[in-house]
Amino acid sequence: MVVGEISQERNLIIIGGGPGGYSAAIRGAQLGLSVTLIEQADMGGVCLNEGCIPSKIFTHAAAKYSEIAHFQDMGIGSSDNLFDIKKLLSYKEKVINQLRSGVENLCNANKIEIIRGKVTFLTIDRIGVENGHQFDIFEFDQVIIATGSNPIMPSSIQEKGERILLPHELYKLEELPKHLIVKGQDYIALEVASSFAALGSQVSIVIDDKVGFPFDESINKELNRLLKKRKIKVYKELEFISTNQTEYGITLTFQTDKNIEETISGSHLYVSGTRKPNLETLGIYRFGIEQTSKGFIKVNGNMQSSIPSVYAIGDVTEGPMLAVKAIKQGKAAVASIAGEQTEVDLTFMPIVAHTIPPVVSVGLTEQTAREIDLAIRVSQYALGGNGYATITGKKDGFIKVISDSTTEIIQGIHMIGEGAVEMSGSFVQLLEMAAKEEDIKFPHYAHPGFNEGLLEAVEGLIGQAIHAAPIKKKDLLTI
């Protein structure tokens, strides 16, 4: 190792080139800051190279593959359409390379200095960067830690092998699992189950508790119906005991709530697992930066840590481990450094699942509203009554709206159905603006379109949805 003799000075250093890191770097450059971005691996981070993008390529392919029967109804295609996973993997690599190149070009266009290497804090205002035999030292005015997280296998699963897969490993398989067992109930587990079932795998879902999925009760009920329709078996309230892995498959042993042992056999096991912030090798613990009991860096609303010159964003901070959070935090952090007034509020961060059909949840669920004794009224509009849903053959699902019955302020919007992901931004905006029912009724909605479902759901709060069966006033749901 060659150690640099002179410490180099930098204004703002960002450690990590994932969505949060490169977004912070570009926004910082736009605000007139001199920015240095240090990345140990590939630009774009886990999200672009192993997580969000690869997984959504598979969910997109699965959604399109599931439409073949509808295409044939319209005279498009033939019955011999086959799925080729190797072509999908090739497409995945092409998309990742294009996006990664795009990120690098944007950084270069914004005159952001990119340095490759592994970072270690030497003092509270100095870092060392190791790249092969080269070791350089940098002093900084401010630093943003955006190093992300790593998946870890749950402690209950002791063994590891080619048939037990974490999220970043699943989308590298060169063969479609014959029977994929999905252990988990978060949005990623649902995406895995939905997409691989659509592509041709037999799929089973194993859930530890009886609560089920992390959405509004109505969404969960519809998800269970659709999973059953697609022959995806869901096992609930099973206490995990052990796994037995062979070269041909894997068997899971569980104990039911009635103390009876049960086994499930498949070709592969997908495990949602947990994620751990990438902080250990940075050495920040030596300098008194406050961390939570789980190892996350404590930050204020500006993403500033207990050390004023050190900021942290994304998975190294508490909260959902989502790219959308990291991007928002990264922009807020550099805005604060540039002297602007800013603050991050995660209250209305949407929960999104790219299932078939997709799911979006924003704001209060009906169950939560009941628990806090909020006076509400609820309306649910089935997409089966939507003209565009009929045209496209995507009639599964609904839009559910929860409103404060006293103030008429919208408290929650939940959707399962085509267009949910694209409409989620509008849902968030409505809740952020404390929109009332009349605010949703006033605008014009493109016809025909899935967006009309939101209007119908809100009009349904008082029994005035047009494309829904009449509801008697006494049957309107007010809690």
C-alpha positions in Angstrom: 0.0 0.0 0.0 1.3 3.4 -0.9 0.2 6.1 1.5 -0.3 9.7 0.2 2.1 12.0 1.9 -0.2 15.1 1.6 -3.7 15.4 2.9 -6.0 16.7 0.1 -8.7 19.2 1.0 -12.3 18.8 -0.2 -15.5 20.9 0.4 -18.2 18.2 0.4 -17.5 14.4 0.3 -20.3 11.9 -0.3 -19.5 8.3 0.6 -21.6 6.0 -1.5 -22.8 6.2 -5.1 -26.3 4.7 -4.7 -29.6 6.6 -5.5 -29.2 8.7 -2.4 -25.5 9.4 -2.8 -25.5 10.3 -6.5 -28.8 12.3 -6.2 -27.1 14.3 -3.3 -24.0 14.8 -5.4 -25.9 16.2 -8.4 -28.2 18.4 -6.3 -25.1 19.7 -4.5 -23.5 20.6 -7.7 -26.7 22.3 -8.9 -26.5 24.4 -5.7 -23.0 25.5 -6.3 -21.1 23.1 -4.0 -17.8 21.5 -4.9 -18.6 17.7 -4.7 -16.5 14.6 -4.4 -18.2 11.3 -4.6 -16.5 8.1 -3.4 -17.8 4.7 -4.4 -16.2 1.4 -3.6 -18.1 -0.7 -6.2 -20.4 0.2 -9.1 -22.2 3.5 -9.4 -25.9 3.2 -8.7 -25.3 1.1 -5.6 -27.3 -2.0 -4.6 -30.5 -0.5 -5.9 -29.4 -0.2 -9.5 -27.1 -3.2 -9.7 -28.6 -5.9 -7.4 -31.9 -4.6 -5.9 -34.6 -2.3 -7.2 -33.8 -2.4 -10.9 -33.2 -6.2 -11.3 -36.3 -7.0 -9.3 -38.5 -4.6 -11.3 -37.2 -6.1 -14.5 -38.5 -9.4 -13.4 -41.8 -8.0 -12.2 -42.2 -6.1 -15.5 -41.5 -9.2 -17.5 -43.9 -11.3 -15.4 -46.6 -8.7 -15.8 -46.2 -8.7 -19.6 -46.1 -12.5 -19.7 -49.3 -12.7 -17.7 -51.0 -10.6 -20.4 -50.4 -13.2 -23.2 -53.9 -14.6 -22.9 -55.4 -11.2 -23.2 -53.3 -10.4 -26.2 -54.5 -13.6 -27.9 -58.1 -12.5 -27.2 -57.3 -9.4 -29.3 -55.7 -11.4 -32.1 -52.1 -10.7 -31.1 -49.5 -13.5 -30.8 -49.9 -17.2 -30.7 -50.2 -20.0 -28.1 -46.6 -21.1 -28.3 -45.2 -18.1 -26.4 -42.4 -19.5 -24.1 -40.4 -17.8 -21.4 -36.6 -17.8 -21.8 -34.9 -16.8 -18.5 -31.5 -16.5 -20.1 -32.8 -13.8 -22.5 -34.3 -12.0 -19.5 -31.0 -12.1 -17.7 -29.3 -10.6 -20.8 -31.9 -7.9 -20.9 -31.4 -7.2 -17.2 -27.6 -6.7 -17.7 -28.3 -4.4 -20.7 -30.7 -2.2 -18.7 -28.4 -2.1 -15.7 -25.4 -1.1 -17.8 -27.4 1.6 -19.6 -28.6 3.1 -16.3 -25.2 2.9 -14.6 -23.6 4.6 -17.6 -26.3 7.3 -17.4 -25.5 8.0 -13.8 -21.8 8.3 -14.5 -22.4 10.6 -17.4 -24.7 12.8 -15.3 -22.1 13.1 -12.6 -19.4 14.0 -15.1 -21.7 16.6 -16.7 -22.2 18.2 -13.3 -18.4 18.2 -12.8 -18.6 15.9 -9.8 -15.3 14.3 -8.9 -15.6 10.5 -8.6 -13.1 8.5 -6.7 -13.0 4.8 -6.4 -12.1 3.1 -3.2 -12.9 1.9 0.3 -13.3 4.7 2.9 -12.1 4.7 6.6 -12.5 7.7 8.9 -9.1 8.6 10.4 -10.3 11.6 12.4 -13.7 13.4 12.5 -12.7 15.6 9.6 -10.3 13.2 7.7 -10.8 10.0 5.7 -8.5 7.5 4.1 -9.4 6.0 0.7 -7.9 2.7 -0.2 -7.9 1.5 -3.9 -5.6 -1.4 -4.5 -2.1 -0.3 -3.5 -3.1 3.4 -3.4 -4.1 5.1 -0.1 -5.1 8.8 -0.2 -6.1 11.0 2.7 -8.7 13.7 2.4 -9.8 16.5 4.7 -13.4 17.7 4.3 -15.7 20.5 5.5 -18.8 18.3 5.4 -19.3 14.6 4.6 -22.5 12.7 3.8 -22.5 9.0 4.6 -24.6 7.1 2.1 -23.1 3.6 2.2 -26.4 1.7 2.2 -27.0 -1.7 3.7 -26.3 -5.4 3.2 -28.8 -8.3 3.4 -28.3 -10.8 6.1 -29.8 -14.2 6.6 -32.1 -14.6 9.6 -30.5 -16.3 12.6 -33.2 -19.0 12.4 -31.6 -20.3 9.2 -28.2 -21.6 10.0 -27.1 -23.2 6.7 -26.5 -21.5 3.4 -26.3 -22.9 -0.1 -27.2 -22.4 -3.7 -30.8 -23.2 -3.0 -31.3 -20.7 -0.2 -31.4 -17.3 -1.7 -31.4 -13.7 -0.4 -33.0 -11.0 -2.6 -29.8 -10.0 -4.5 -29.1 -13.7 -5.3 -32.6 -14.7 -6.6 -32.4 -12.6 -9.7 -29.1 -14.2 -10.9 -30.6 -17.7 -11.2 -30.0 -19.1 -14.7 -33.0 -21.5 -14.3 -36.5 -20.9 -13.3 -37.2 -22.5 -9.9 -39.6 -25.5 -10.2 -41.1 -24.8 -6.8 -40.1 -21.6 -5.1 -40.8 -21.3 -1.3 -41.0 -17.7 -0.3 -40.3 -17.0 3.4 -41.5 -13.5 4.2 -44.5 -11.2 4.1 -43.0 -7.8 3.1 -43.5 -6.1 -0.2 -40.4 -7.8 -1.7 -41.6 -11.2 -0.8 -44.9 -10.5 -2.4 -43.2 -9.3 -5.6 -41.1 -12.4 -5.7 -44.1 -14.7 -5.3 -46.2 -12.8 -7.8 -43.6 -12.6 -10.5 -42.2 -16.1 -10.3 -45.6 -17.6 -10.3 -46.6 -15.6 -13.4 -43.4 -16.8 -15.1 -44.2 -20.4 -14.4 -42.8 -21.5 -11.1 -45.0 -23.2 -8.5 -44.9 -20.9 -5.5 -45.6 -21.2 -1.8 -45.5 -18.4 0.8 -44.6 -19.0 4.4 -45.6 -16.4 7.0 -44.6 -16.6 10.7 -47.7 -14.9 12.1 -51.5 -14.7 11.3 -51.5 -11.0 10.6 -50.3 -11.5 7.0 -49.2 -8.7 4.7 -48.4 -5.1 5.6 -51.3 -3.3 4.1 -54.9 -2.2 4.8 -57.1 -5.1 5.8 -59.1 -4.8 2.6 -55.9 -5.0 0.5 -54.7 -8.0 2.4 -58.0 -9.8 1.8 -57.9 -9.1 -1.9 -54.2 -10.2 -2.0 -55.2 -13.5 -0.4 -58.0 -14.0 -2.9 -55.7 -13.3 -5.9 -52.9 -15.5 -4.5 -55.4 -18.4 -4.2 -56.8 -17.7 -7.7 -53.2 -18.0 -9.0 -52.6 -21.2 -7.0 -50.1 -19.7 -4.7 -50.5 -21.4 -1.4 -50.0 -19.3 1.8 -49.0 -20.9 5.1 -49.5 -18.8 8.2 -48.6 -19.1 11.9 -45.8 -21.5 11.3 -42.8 -21.5 13.7 -39.6 -22.3 11.7 -37.6 -25.2 13.0 -35.0 -26.3 10.4 -34.1 -26.7 6.7 -32.7 -29.8 4.9 -30.9 -29.0 1.7 -29.9 -31.5 -1.0 -28.6 -31.2 -4.5 -32.2 -31.7 -5.7 -34.2 -29.4 -3.4 -34.9 -28.2 0.0 -37.3 -29.1 2.8 -38.5 -26.8 5.5 -39.8 -28.1 8.8 -42.2 -26.0 10.8 -44.4 -26.3 13.9 -48.0 -25.2 13.6 -50.0 -23.3 16.3 -51.4 -26.7 17.3 -47.8 -28.0 18.0 -47.8 -30.2 15.0 -44.7 -30.5 12.8 -45.3 -29.8 9.1 -42.9 -29.9 6.2 -42.8 -28.0 2.9 -40.6 -29.1 0.1 -39.4 -27.1 -2.9 -36.6 -26.6 -5.4 -35.5 -23.3 -3.9 -36.0 -21.1 -0.8 -36.2 -17.3 -1.0 -35.7 -15.5 2.3 -36.5 -11.8 2.7 -34.0 -11.6 5.6 -33.1 -8.3 7.2 -30.7 -5.6 6.2 -27.8 -4.2 8.2 -26.3 -0.7 7.6 -22.9 -0.6 6.0 -21.0 1.2 8.8 -18.6 -1.2 10.4 -15.6 -0.7 8.2 -16.0 3.2 8.3 -14.8 3.3 11.9 -17.2 6.1 12.9 -17.8 4.5 16.3 -14.4 5.9 17.5 -15.6 9.5 17.2 -18.7 9.6 19.2 -21.3 9.8 16.4 -24.6 8.8 18.0 -26.1 5.6 16.8 -29.3 3.7 17.7 -29.4 0.3 19.5 -29.6 -1.3 16.0 -26.6 0.6 14.7 -28.3 3.3 12.6 -26.9 6.8 12.7 -29.1 9.2 14.5 -30.0 12.3 12.5 -32.2 15.4 12.7 -34.6 16.6 10.1 -31.8 18.0 8.0 -30.0 14.6 8.1 -27.2 16.0 10.3 -25.7 13.6 12.8 -24.5 14.4 16.4 -21.3 15.7 14.7 -22.3 18.9 12.8 -20.0 18.2 9.9 -21.3 14.7 9.4 -24.6 13.9 7.6 -26.2 10.5 6.9 -28.8 9.4 4.5 -30.6 6.3 3.3 -30.3 2.8 4.8 -27.7 3.9 7.4 -30.5 5.9 9.1 -33.7 4.7 10.7 -36.9 4.2 8.7 -37.9 2.2 5.7 -34.9 1.0 3.6 -36.2 2.4 0.4 -34.5 4.3 -2.5 -37.2 6.9 -2.4 -36.2 7.8 1.2 -32.5 7.9 0.4 -33.1 10.2 -2.6 -35.3 12.6 -0.5 -32.8 12.7 2.3 -29.8 13.2 0.0 -31.4 16.3 -1.6 -32.4 17.6 1.9 -28.9 17.1 3.3 -27.1 19.1 0.5 -29.7 21.8 0.6 -29.0 22.2 4.3 -25.3 22.3 3.7 -25.9 25.0 1.0 -27.7 27.1 3.6 -31.3 26.4 2.6 -34.1 25.6 5.1 -35.3 22.1 4.6 -36.5 19.1 6.5 -37.4 15.5 5.7 -40.8 14.2 6.7 -41.5 10.5 6.1 -45.1 10.5 7.3 -46.7 9.9 3.9 -44.1 7.7 2.3 -46.0 5.2 0.1 -45.7 1.5 0.5 -45.4 0.0 -3.0 -45.5 -3.6 -4.2 -45.0 -4.3 -7.9 -47.2 -7.4 -7.7 -49.7 -8.5 -10.3 -51.7 -6.3 -9.9 -49.6 -3.7 -8.1 -50.3 -2.4 -4.6 -49.9 1.1 -3.1 -50.7 2.2 0.4 -50.5 5.8 1.6 -51.6 7.3 4.9 -53.8 5.7 7.6 -55.3 2.3 7.1 -58.9 1.7 8.2 -57.6 -0.4 11.1 -55.2 2.3 12.3 -58.0 4.9 12.1 -60.2 2.7 14.3 -57.4 2.2 16.8 -56.9 5.9 17.3 -60.7 6.5 17.5 -60.7 8.8 14.5 -64.2 9.4 13.1 -64.0 8.3 9.5 -66.0 7.3 6.5 -64.7 4.8 4.0 -65.4 4.1 0.4 -64.1 1.3 -1.9 -64.5 1.4 -5.6 -64.0 -1.9 -7.6 -62.0 -1.5 -10.8 -64.3 -4.0 -12.4 -66.6 -1.0 -13.0 -63.9 1.1 -14.7 -64.1 1.3 -18.5 -60.4 1.3 -19.2 -59.9 -1.7 -16.9 -62.4 -3.6 -19.0 -60.6 -2.6 -22.2 -57.2 -3.7 -20.9 -58.5 -6.8 -19.2 -57.1 -5.7 -15.9 -60.3 -5.6 -13.7 -58.8 -7.0 -10.5 -58.5 -4.7 -7.6 -60.0 -1.5 -6.2 -59.3 2.0 -4.8 -60.1 2.6 -1.1 -60.4 6.1 0.4 -60.5 6.9 4.1 -61.8 10.4 5.0 -62.2 12.2 8.3 -66.0 12.4 8.6 -65.8 15.7 10.6 -63.4 17.7 8.5 -63.7 15.7 5.2 -59.8 15.7 5.0 -58.5 12.6 3.2 -56.6 10.4 5.7 -55.6 7.4 3.6 -55.7 6.1 0.0 -55.0 2.4 -0.8 -55.1 0.8 -4.2 -54.6 -2.7 -5.6 -54.9 -2.6 -9.4 -53.3 -1.6 -12.6 -51.9 2.0 -12.5 -51.4 2.0 -8.7 -47.7 2.7 -8.9 -48.0 5.6 -11.3 -50.9 7.1 -9.3 -49.1 6.8 -6.0 -47.4 10.2 -6.4 -50.9 11.9 -6.7 -52.0 10.0 -3.6 -49.0 11.3 -1.6 -49.5 14.8 -2.9 -53.2 14.8 -1.8 -52.3 13.7 1.7 -49.4 16.1 2.0 -51.7 19.0 1.0 -54.4 17.9 3.5 -56.8 17.6 0.6 -60.5 17.5 1.3 -63.0 15.4 -0.5 -64.0 18.4 -2.7 -60.4 18.9 -3.8 -60.5 15.5 -5.4 -63.9 15.9 -6.9 -63.2 19.3 -8.5 -60.5 18.4 -11.2 -61.2 16.8 -14.6 -60.1 13.1 -15.0 -59.1 11.7 -18.4 -61.7 9.2 -19.8 -61.3 6.4 -20.1 -58.5 5.8 -17.6 -57.7 4.1 -14.3 -57.4 7.5 -12.7 -61.3 7.8 -12.8 -61.3 5.2 -10.0 -60.0 7.7 -7.5 -62.9 10.1 -8.3 -65.4 7.3 -8.1 -64.0 6.2 -4.7 -64.3 9.7 -3.2 -67.8 10.2 -4.6 -68.7 6.9 -3.1 -68.0 8.3 0.4 -71.5 9.8 0.1 -73.0 7.2 -2.1 -72.6 9.1 -5.4 -70.2 6.9 -7.4 -71.5 6.7 -11.0 -70.2 3.3 -12.0 -71.1 1.4 -8.9 -74.3 -0.2 -7.6 -76.5 2.2 -5.5 -75.8 2.3 -1.8 -78.4 3.1 0.7 -77.6 6.0 3.0 -77.8 3.8 6.1 -75.2 1.4 4.5 -72.5 4.1 4.0 -69.6 3.1 6.2 -68.9 5.7 8.8 -66.9 4.9 11.9 
